[in-house]
Amino acid sequence: MPIIVGFPEFQEQVVQRHTVFFETIPALQKALNDLTGEAHESIAAEHHLILNLGILAGVSMMEIILLAVNGFGPGAIKAARSLLEASVTAEYLRLQPHHYEDFIEFHHVEKFKEIAFLKEYLPEAYASLEPEIVQVIENEMTRVKDRFGNRRSWCKHDLAEQAKQADYLQSYKLVQPIGSGFVHISPYGLMKRFDREDQFRIEVPPSLNWVEQSLVSGHVLCLGMVHTLIQCFHPELESTLFAELEKDCRRAWPPK
C-alpha cells in the first residue's frame, strides 16, 4: 500500500487561494539558494554563520509550505517562529559582528547542560561516555562560565531587542507570541486552535486556519534573509534583485 502523507486533495485549495504567492516564491527560493550556494574563498567567520542561517531559512520556508498546503496552519506558524529567529540572528550578527564569539562559545554551555542531564536522569548513558570527553566539556564550561553568567541565551539582548536592532520588530510582534503560544500550548494558544464552529474542541487538520498567516510571515522573513545575504556579499543587488523580490512580496500580499 502506498503511504500518503498529509492531505493531497486539500493542497490544491491552498494553492488556488494563494496563487500569487506560489507564482512568486520560486524566484525567492532561487535567490536564497544562489546566495547561500555561492563559493567564497575568504570570508569572515560571522559570514560563514550567516550563510548557514540562510540555508536554515530556506529549509524552514519549505517546512512552512509543506505544513501549510496540507492544512496544518499552527504547525506552519511554529516553523515560521524558527525562521524568525534565524532571520533576526543573521541580521543582528551582520550589524553586530563582535557578538559572533558569544554565539559560538555558548554551545559549550549547552553541551554541559546536556551531560548534566544525562548524569542526573540517565546515569547509565552518562557512564558510557568517555571520561576524556566529559573532562573537555567540563573544562570548556569552566572557561566560558564568567562570560555568560546566569544568562539563558548566547546574547545579552533578548530576541525582542535583537529584532528591534535588526529592524524585525513588526515581524517579531506578529510571529513570536502566536508561534510561542502554539509551541508552549499557552491558554490563549490552545484557544487559537479551537474550531470556529465548536469553541470547545480543537480543530482537526486540514484547515485553512493560520495558513495565510504562516505563508505571509514566511515570505516576509525569507525576503529579509535574502536582504541580509545581499548586504553581506552583493550589495550591488539591492536595487535590482532585492527590489524585484520585494515587489513580488507586496504583490502576493497586498494590504487589506
N, C-alpha and C positions, 0 to 999 in steps of 0.2 A: 504494500500500500504506500502510495506517495505521501510524504509528510507535508502538510500545508500549514505554514506559519502565518499568523495574522489573519486578515480578512480581505482577500484579493478583490471580492466583489464591492468592498467599501472604498477601495483605493481610487477608483475612477470618480467617485463622488467628490472626494477631496481635490483631485486634480482639476476637475471641471469648476469647482468653486474657487480655486486659486490659480487660474490659468496663467496669468501674467507672471506670477512667482515662478512657476515651473518652466516658463519660457526664458526667464532671465537668470535663473540660478546656475545653469551650466557655465555661463561666462564668468560668474563669480568663482565657481569651483575651479575653473581653468586658471584664472588669475592666481588663486591661492596655491594651486599645485605648481604653477610655473615659478612663483616666488620662493616657495619652500624647497623645490627640487633643483634649483639653480646651484651649480658648483661654485664654491668660494675658496680661493687659495689661502687667504689670510684674513680672518675677521676676529673681532673682539669676542671674548668669552661670553659676554652677555648676549651678543648677537646669535651665537650658537643656541643659547637657551631660547631666544625669541623665535628662531626658526623651528625648534621643536614644539613650542607653544602654538605656532602657526599650523604645524601638522596636526596637533591635537585639536585645534579649532575645526579643521576640515573633517576629522573623524567625528567630532561632536555634532557637526552640522548634518552628517549622514545619519547619525543616530536620531536626531530630531525628525528628519524627514521620514525615516523608516517607521518611527513610532507614530508620527502624525498621520501619515497616509493610511495607517491601519486603525485609526480611531483611538489611539492611546494618548490623548492630549496631556493629562497630568504627567505621564512618563516623559513626554517630549519636553514639557516645561522643566522637568528635573535635568534633562540633558542640556537645556538652554542655560540652566544655572551653572553647570560646569563650563560651558562656553563663555559665559560672562566672566568667570574668574580667570580663564585662560587669556581672554582679550584684555581685561583690566591689568593683569600681571605683566603681559607683554608690553603694553604701552607705558605702564608705570616704570618698568625697568629701562625702557628706551629713554624716558625722560630723567630717570634717576639711576644711572648705571652703577653708581657706587654702592647700591643695595644688592648687587648681584651676589657678593660674597655671603651676605646674610642668607639669601635663598639657598645657596649651595651648602653652607655649613649647617643649616637647620636639619638636614637629613640625618645628621649624627644623633640629634635629639630623638627623632622618630625611630631610628634603629634601636636606640637604647630603650625606648618605651616598649618596643616590640619584644626584646628579650626579657624585659622586666615582666611583661605579661606572661610569657612562657614560664618564667621562673615561679610565678605565683600560682598560675592556673593549670599549666601543663608541664609539671616537673620532669616527666619522662622525656618529653620533647626537648626541654632545656638541657637535660643531662646528656642528650645525644650530640649537642653542639661541641665543636672542637674548642677546648679551653683557650687556645691562642686567639680564635676569632672573638670569643666573648671578651677577652682581655683588651683586644684592639678597640672594640666598641665602647667598652667602659673608659678606656684612656681618652678616646675622642670626645666622649661626653664630658669628661672632666675638663678637657681643653676648651670646649665651647660653652661650658656652663655659665660663666660670667658674662659671656657675650649676649645671652638671651634671658638670663634670669628666670623669672616665672612666666615669661611670655608663652602663649599657646600657639603662636604662629611665627613664621620666619620674619615677618615685617613688623616694625614698631608701630605702623599705622594699620588700623583695621581695614577691611575691604571697602567700607563706605568712604573712608578718607582716601584710599588708593583710587577709587572710582572718581572721586571729586578731582583729584590732581590729574588723573588721566582723561578727564572730560567724558566720563561714562556715567555721570551721576543719574541722569534720567533713566538710562537702561538699568542701572542698579536698583533704583527705587521701584521699577516695574517688575523686574525678574527676581530679584533677591527675596522679597517677602513671600511671593507666590511660590517660587521654587522651594524655598526652605520650608514653607508650610506643608507642601506635598512630601518633601523628604522626611521631615521630622514628625509628620502627622499631628500638627498642632490642631487645636479645636476648630479654628477657622479654616485651616487647610482641609480638615476632614469634611466640614460643611460644604466646601467648594466642590467636593466630589459627588454631592447628593444629586440624584435625578431631579430634573426640573419639574417633572410630573409627580414625583414622590419624594418629598423633602425629608423623609426618614429612612431613605435607602440609597446606598452608594450606587451610582450609575455604572453599569457594566459595559465595557467596550464591545463593539465600536461605537464611538460617539464623536460628534463634531465639537463638543465642549473642549475648550482650551487648545484646539488645533490651530486656529488662526493666530492666537497669541504666541504660540510656540514658534510658528513659522516666521512671523514678522520679527520676533525677538532674535531668532537665529540669523535671519537675513541681515539685520542691522549690526549684530555683534560680529558676524563673519566679515562684513564690509569694514568694520572697524579694525579687525585683524589685518586685512589687506592694506589698509591705510598705514598701520604700524610698520608692516614689512616694506612698503614702498618708501616710507620715510627713512628706514634703516639702509636700504640697499639701492633704491632707484627713485630718488625724489623728483627726477625729471618726469616721472609718470603721473605725478599728482594732477596735472591739468589735463591729462589725456585719458589714461586707463581708469584712474580712480573717479574722475568726473563722470565718465560714461557709466561706470558701475553704480555710482551714487544716483544717477538719473534713472537707471533701471529699478533701483530700490524704491525711489519715490513713485515710479510708475506702477510698481507692483502693489504698493501700499499707500494709495492717496489718502490725504486727511479726510476723516469722517466728521 
